[in-house]
Amino acid sequence: MLYKNFLPLALASVASAQTPSLTDALGSLNSSLSSLNALLGSNSQITDALNNLQNVTVLAPSNDALNALDGDTARLLTNSDYLQALLNYHVLNGTYYNTSFGDDSVFIPTALTNETYTNVTGGQVVEARLNDNNVTFFSALKQNASIVTPNVNFTGGTIHIINSLLVIPQNVSETLSNANLSAAEGAINTANLTDSIGNTHDITIFAPNNDAFNAIGSLVSNLTSDQLTSILGYHVINGSVNYSTQLENSTLTTVNGDDITITVVNGTVYVNSAKVTVPDILLENGVVHVIDQVLNPDNTSAAPDTTATTATPAFTDASTGTAGIPFTSGITTPTTTFPAATSAGGPAESSSSSGAAMPMKTGAVGAAALFGGAAVFVNL
């Protein structure tokens, strides 16, 4: 009887001995992860917390990924609060091997729940899918990082070495600015809605691109404050983060109380008659989908015309204005925008996740564009 009890315990001990801790697993990969190991070694509290995690997937940035960061970004990593938040954003809740992913996007909650950096219930997410047969993860402004070494197991799950640093999603203003959605940013500022939208947990925004606002430019100067607020409210869903995988034939109730109709035609998503041109730009507090029309709360029956080559405004009496793109006066043009900005600000692209514009690697983008909201913490 004693031997029967002892055998499973002995086997369990052998299995445990063969599966290293997270620290040991990362150490065994030091030729690729020495920079990450040095970061972890500088903060024992963070290392201890990571070692206690169970049923997780750790996305470990390679030496090349960390060495590609510019000086300003690298200095951010010396702040322990920000470093902990960033590392938590590289920890997926659940064990996902590289074979777990396919062509369709999945949005996986991470260990980043600190409300200083995220207001998404259940943890800020990372988008993941196959891209050119490589497992690729998308973070702020659709920056991408791909697996270069998969499935290094440790006692709490598995590790994938990735070739770029994930970037924590920004607030609404920073995101719209860096996505070249300056008219949407300016309209929100004009209506004094920046704080209310930015401070709301779990939000979905259908953001018209600059061309869409320009197409109704003739009406803008005649809009009252209440009308502008109602129009903008018709683009926002509160209390629900609806990623592209959740957008299906249905209706959603907007902030102003009216419903929008979601229609999916051959994989392309429409909101009333507007096409989603760039899906799933992650926000600090939710997600933005770029659309090619300004939605009209007085025209809720507008339906998509899938044969049209250009978008027809939902405001029937509208035309292009003569004073340039509306609401952009006083809006600062960012020095760096994410690579899908062309489609965000101009011509439409496929709205499916697999058809979205492919962004550049994180290391090629400056800290001002990607870490602007976090820079304040360096001096704490």
N, C-alpha and C positions, 0 to 999 in steps of 0.2 A: 504493500500500500504506500509506503514511504517513497519507493522508487517511482511509482505511478504519478505521485504528486510532484516529485522532483524533476522528472523529465521535461514537462512543459515549461517549468520555470527555467531550467537550464537552456532550453532552446530559445526562450525569450531573451535570456541574457546574452546569448551568442548573437541573436539578431540585433539587439540594441548596440552591442559592441561593434557590429559591422556598419551601423548607420551613424555617421558622425553628427555632432551638434552643428548648428548653423555656423558658429565661429570656426570650428574645425573644417567644415566643408568649404567655407570661403578661403580659409588658409591654404587648403590643398590646391586651390586655384590661383595662388598668389602671383604666378607669372602673368596672369590676365587681370587680376583684381587687386594688385598691390595698392593702388590709389584708394580704392574703396576700403580696403582693410586698414589703411592709415587713418582714414576718416573715422572709422568705427573705433579704432584704437585710441583716438583722442577723446572719446566720450564713453566711459564704461557704463553709464546709466542707459544710454541708448542701446549699447551692445547687449546688456543684460535683458532689457525689454524684448529685443528681437529674439534672443535665445529662448525665451519662454513662449514664443508663438507656436500654435499648433494648427494643422490643416491650412497651410498658407502656401502661396507661391511667391518667391522672392525674385524680383527682376533686378539683377545686379549689373550696374553700368561698368563697362570694361575700362581699362586704363585709357584706351584711345578716346572713349566717350568723355571721361573726366578731363583728360589733358587737352581736349578741344575747346574747353570753356574759356571764355575771355576772362581777363583779370577781375572785372567788376563782378561777374557771376561767381567766380571762384571765391571771392572775398565773402559773398553771402553765405557760403558753406561754413564759414568760421563761427557763425551764430548758431548756438546749440538748439534754440527753439525752431529756427527755420530748418536746420539740418534734420531734426527729428521729424518735422512735418514732411520734408521731402523724402526721407527714407521710408516713412509710413506710406507715402504715395506709391512707393515701389513694392509694396506688399499687397498681393491680391488675396482676398478672403476666399479660401478654397484651394485645393491642390489641382493645378492644371498642367498637364504634360503637353508637349508641343503637338501631340496628335489629338489634343482636345479641340483644336480650332479648325474651322473650315472657312469657306468663302463668305459666309454671312457674318456680319458684325455681332459681337456680344459686348455688353457693357457691364464690366465686373467691378463691384465695390471693392475699395481698398481699405487699408487700416487708417487712412487719413480721415479723422473725424473731428479734429481740433477746429472749433468754430472761428478761430482767428483766420483760418485759411479756407474753410469750406462750410457752406450751409446746405449741404445735400444730405438728407436723411439716410442713414445706413452707411455713410462713407462716400467720399468723392470717388468717381468711377474712372476707369481706363477703358477705352474702346480697343477691341482685339479682333483680328481676322487674318486670314491668309492674304498676302499680297505678293504676286509673282512667286507663289509657292513658299514664301517665307512667312513665318508668324510675325506679325507686326502689331505694335501697340501705339495708340494715338492718344496724346494728352492735350495740353493747352494749344489753341490755335492750330490744331491738327498736325502738330509736330509728331514725327514718327520715330520709333525705335524698333529694330528687328532682333530676333534671337540669333546669336552667333554660336552659342554652346548651350544645348538644351539638357534638361532633366538630370541635374546633379542633386541627388536626393540627400536629405538630412532628416533628423528626427522629427521635425515639425512639418515636413512637406518636401518641396522641390525648389531648385534654383535654376533660373535661366540667365545666362550672361547676355546682355543686350548691348547694342553698338551706339546708343545715344542715351542721354539723360532724359527721363520723363520730366515734364514741366507742369507745376501745379496750375490749374485753371485760374484765370483772373476774374476781377469783378466785371460788371456789365459795361461800364464806361471804357475800361482798358481793352476789353475784348472787342467791342464794336469799333473802337479806334484802330486797333491793330489789324482788324479784319476788313478795313477800308469801308466800313459802314458808317461813314461820317454823318450822313443825313439822318439816319436812325438815331445816332448818338445825339445830334443837335436837336432833333425833335423832342427827345426825352428831356434834354436840358431845358428847352423852351417851355415845356409843360410842367417844369419843376417836379418831375417824377423820378429823378435819378436816385434819390435816397430810398424812396418807397419801393422801387423795383429792385435796387441793389441789396436792400436789407431783408427781402422776403425769402424765406426758406422754400426750396423746391419750386422752381419756376421754369416755364417753357416760353420762349419768345420766338415768334415768327417775324424776323426782321427784314423789311423790304430793302433791297439794294439801292444804291444811289440812283440808278437809272429809273427805278420805280417811283421814287420821290420826284425825280425830275419830270416824269410823265404827267404828274398832277400839279406842276409848278404854278399853273395859272390860278389855282384855287387857294394856294397856301396863304396868301396875304389876306384873304377874306375869312379865314377860319377864326372863330372865337376860341378863347382858352378852353371853354367847356367842350367845344367840338373837337379840338385837337386832343384833349384828354380822352374823350370817348373813342376817337380813332385809334390812338395808341393802346388804350385798354382792350381794344378788339384784337390786338395782336399778342396778348399775354394770357397765359394760363397759370393761375396760382395753385400751389399745393400739389402739383403733379409734374414730375420730370418725365417728359415723353420723348424718349430717344426714337430714332428712325424705325427701329424694330417694333416699336409700339404704335406707330402711326398706321392705322388700318381704316377701312371704310367705316366711318363713325362720325359722331358729332362731339365737339368739346365746348364747354362753357367758358367764356372768356371773362376777364376781370370786369368788363362793363356790363355783364349779364347776358349778352347775346351769344348765340352758338355759332361756331364755325363748322363747316363740313369738310371732313378729311376724305379724299377720294384717291385710291391707288389704281393706276392704269398701267399695266405692263411694267410694274416696278417703279414707276414715277409717281411721286406723291404730290397731290394738289391740296391747297387750302382754299376753299371756295373755288375761285377760278385761277388762283395764283399757283405757280409751280415752285416747288422746293428745288433750288439750284445748288445749294451747299448744305448738306445735313450735318447735324451733330458737332457743332462747335461748342466744346465744353465750357461751362461757366462755373465760377466760384459757387453759385447757388442754383445751378441747373444746366440748361442747354439752349442754344440758339440754332434755329434753322433759317437759312437765308431764302427769301422768296422774291419773285420777280414782279410783284404788284403790291401796292398799298391796299390793304383790305378796307372795305367800306361797310361800316355797321348799318348803314341804311340800304344796303344791297346784299342782304344775307343769302339770297337765292342764287348769287352768281356761281355759275358752274364752269368747269374747265372745258376749254376748246383744244382738244389734243391735236388738231390739225393745224393750228395757228403757228406761224413761224416767229411772230413777235407777240408780246403780251399786250392785251387791250385793257386799259385802266378800268377798274371797277367803278370809278366815278365817271359817269357818262358825259358830263359837260367839261371834263378836264382836258387840258392840253399842256404842252411843254412851256415852262415859264421862260422869261427873257432875262432873268437876273442870276442865272447859274443854278447850281444844285441847291434846292431849298435847305434851310436850317444849318448850313455849313459855315455861315459867317461866324468867325471867332472860334471855330473848332480847329484844334491843332492837328496838322497832318503828321502822322508818325513817320519817323525816318525809316522804319522797317515794318513791313506788313507781311503777314503769312502768305505762303505761295498761292493759296486758293483765293487771294484777294482780287485777282482779276475777275474770277467768276462771281465773287461776292459783290463787287462793285459794278460789274458790267454784264457781258453776255452770259446767258444761262448755260449750265452744264447739266449732265445727268444728275438726278437727285438720289440715285441709289448709292449706298455706302461704297460699293465696289467701284463706282464711277466717279467718285469725288476726286478733286484735284489732289495730286500727291505732293505733300509739303517737303521742304528741305529738312536736313538734319538739324537737330537742336543746336549743335555747336556752332553753326553758321549764323545764328541769330543773336543779336546783342542782348545784354542784360536789361537794357531799358525797355525793350519790347516785351521780353518774356517774364522778367522778374520785377517789373516796376512796382507792383503792389507790395512786394515783399521787402524791397530795399529799405523801407523805414525801420525794419527790425535790426538792422546791422548795428545800430548805435545803442541798443538797449543794454 
